[in-house]
Amino acid sequence: MNRLRVLVVDDEELARLRMRSLLADCAQPGAEVVAEAGSAAEALHALSTAQVDLVLLDIRMPGLDGLQLAERLRALDTPPSIVFVTAHAEHALKAFDMAATDYLTKPVRRARLQEALARVVQRLDRAAPPPVAPAAAPAEQPVLVVSDRGRVQRVPVADILYLKAELKYVTLRTPAHAYVLDDSLSDLESRLGDTMLRIHRNALVARTAVTKLERRAPTEGEGDAEGWAVQVGATQEWLAVSRRQLTQVRELLAEDGV
């Protein structure tokens, strides 16, 4: 795209002057300051008269502060990108909740400003309509975002074989891996919907993973009486089926012709 059209909003004139100087030194992507404002009111007036791609926005200002102004900008029909520029790092989380493109702390380095401008260009390029109608993209594979021992993981829903509650945790099993999750089984059931079938108060199994239903001797911890269990095809594991859920499992296997 062409040079970014920038509105600099800061109640300190020297800060605006320094930002102008830094922007003049940014080569790729380039940027030009089309307006300046020392308050939220001046910024709103500038936006009514100038076309702006990006607002470089201070937070602490008299009157409406930067966060309040950002809320108003988000309500515009075509809101500009926002990069906060402030001496106070504690507002970063709130800023990103408001979909800010970046958050710079003063004193701003040119290299860091250049990174922020590049992010703005990427966001604008993604939002711009394509020059020609693209071919239909394949549907994105649904995933379950889980926290496994403190690490965030994206697990394709199609890979999930079963989920089993054990003590304080839930084990999520795929053909290649077992994840230990902090989520509740009921919460996971609501998130996965009809892809899973509850077979026991402590277990959900993927409808496509069930291959057999048989009477089985109980496994450790399941009591002494013989009961029903389903086999998970990919791992050949057996999972206990409660009497309450037995009819649903039989109906599932009947539908699949098993």
N, C-alpha and C positions, 0 to 999 in steps of 0.2 A: 504494500500500500504506500501512498504518499506520506509526507511528514505528518506526524501526529499533531493535531490542534489541541493546545493545552491551555487550561485555565489554572492559574496559580492563586490559591486562597490562603492567606496568612496575614494576621493582624500586624506583623512586624515588617516594615518596609525593607530593612536590611536582609531579612530572610527571603523575601521575594526577589530581591536583587541577586542574592547568591544562587537561588534556584534558576533564575534566568541565565546566569553565567554557566552553571552546570549543564543546563539543557543545550546551550550553544555549543558545548564541547562534545555532545553525544552525536555520533555519526550514524550508527546503524542500530536500531531505527532512528531516524532523525525526528526532531520535534521543534515546533515553534510556539511561542507564547502568544496567543491571540487575545488574551485579556488577563487582568490581575484584579484581585479583590482583597480588601482588608477586613471584610466581615461577611456573614452569611447573606445579609440583605444585598450587599454589592455583588456577591457571587450569583444570586438568583437573577438580579438585573442583567448581569453580563451574559448569563445563559439564555436570556430572552432575546438577546440581540446578536449573539455570535454562535456559530456552529462549533461544538467542542467534542473532541473524542475522549479527552482525559481531564480529570480534575485532580490536581495535586493539592491535598487538603490538610491543613493544620487542624488539630483537635481543640486545643484550648484557645478560645476567642471570646471577646465580649458579645453579649446577646446569645443567639443560637450558637452552640459549639459545633465542632466538626461532625460529631456523631449525629446530632440532631439534623444538621444540614444534609448529611448523607441519606437519612431517612426520607427527606423531602425529594432528593434527587432520584431515589429509587422509584418514586411514584410517577416520574415523568414518562411520557409515551415512549421516548427513546432515551433512556438514561445513559449518561456518559460513564466510562470506566472511572473508578475511584482508586487512587493510591494515597493512603494517609502518610503524612510527613509530620512527625512530632518528636518532641524530646522525651515523651512519656511512653515507656514500653508496656505499661500495665493495661492499656486498652486494646492490645492486639487481638485477643480472643473475641471481644465484642465486634471489632472491625471486620474480622473474617466471617462472623455470623451474619454481617450485613452485606456479604458478597464482595468485599473489597478485593481488588486484584492484587494488591501488595500493601505492605506496611513498612515504612522506612523510619528509622530513628535518626534524629539530628545528633551530630553533624553528618549530613549525607555525603557519602563518597560517590564520585562520578561512576565508578564501576557498578556500584549497587543500584544507582539510578538507572543505568543502562539495562540492567537485568529487569527492573520493573517495567521499563518501556517495552522490552521484548515480550514480557508476559501480556501487556495490554494489546500489542499487535496480534499475538496468538489468539487472544480471546475475541478480538474484533474479526479476525479472519474466519474463526469458527462460526461466528454469528452472521457473517455476510452470506447472502443468498448465492448459491453456485451459479456460474454463468450459463450452464445448461442443466437440464433436469437429469439427475444421476439415475443410474439403474438402481432398482430396489435392492437395498442392502439386506444381507441375511439377518434374520432375527438374532439378537444378542442372547447368548446362552445365559439362562438365569443362574445366579450364584447365591450362596448363603454366606454372608460376612459374619465370621465368628471370631471370638478371642480365645486362642489356644495357649494357655500358660502365659498370658500377657502379650502374645503376638497376634496381630490381626491377620486373619487368613481369609481368602476368597475360595470357597469350596463350590464347584459346580453342583447344582442340585441333582443333575443326572448321575453324578458319581456316588451319591449317598445311598448306602445299603440299609443301614438302620441306625437308630439312636436309642441308647439304653441308659436309664437312670441308675446310678450306683452311688450309694452314700450321698455326698454333697455335690456330686458332679454328674455330667452326662457324657457318655462316650459316643462320638459320632464316627461311624465306620464307613470307609470307602474301600474299594478293592486293594488300594495300595497303602492306606494309612489309617491310623486311629487318632482322633483328636479328642482331647479332654476339655470340655466346655463348662463355663460357669452358668450358662443359661438354664432356665427351667425347661423341663420336657413339654409342659403345656404351652409355653411361649414359643418354642421351636415348632410345635404342632400347628399353631395358628399361623406362623410365618410360612410354613411349607405347604399348607393347605392339602388338597386332594392327592398330592404326590405320595403321601405317607398314609399308612393304615395303622391304627392303634391295635396291637395284638395283646397287650397286657398293660396294667397300670404303670409299669415301668419301662415300656418299650414301644417304639414305633418302627415299622419296617416299610421300605419302599415297595409300592405295589408291584413294580416290575422285578423286584429281587426275589419274590417268594416262588419257590419251585416245588415244594412238597409240604404236605400236612400229614403228620403221623402221630400215633400214640408213642410216647417215649418215656423211658425211666427218668425220674427227676434228676436234674443236675444239682450240684452242691448248693445249699442255701434255699432250695425250692420246696422243701418238705419231703415227705416219704411217699405220698400217693403218686401213682402213675398218672401222667397228664398228656395233653396235646402240645405239639411243638411244630413250628414251621422251619424249613431249611432255607437258608439264604444261599442262592446258587453260586455267587461269585466266590464265597469263602467256605462253603459247605458247613457253616455253623448252624446250630439248632437254637431257636429262641422259643421260650415257653409261651403258650397261648392260654389266656384265661378262659374260663367257661363262658363268661359274658361276651367275649369277642369271637368265640368259635364260629358262630353263624356267619359273621361278616367275612371271616377268612375263607370259609367254604364257598360262599357266594363269589368271592374274588377268583378262586381257583376254577370255579364252574364257568365263569365268564371267559377265562383264558383257555378253557378246554383242558385243564390239567387233571 
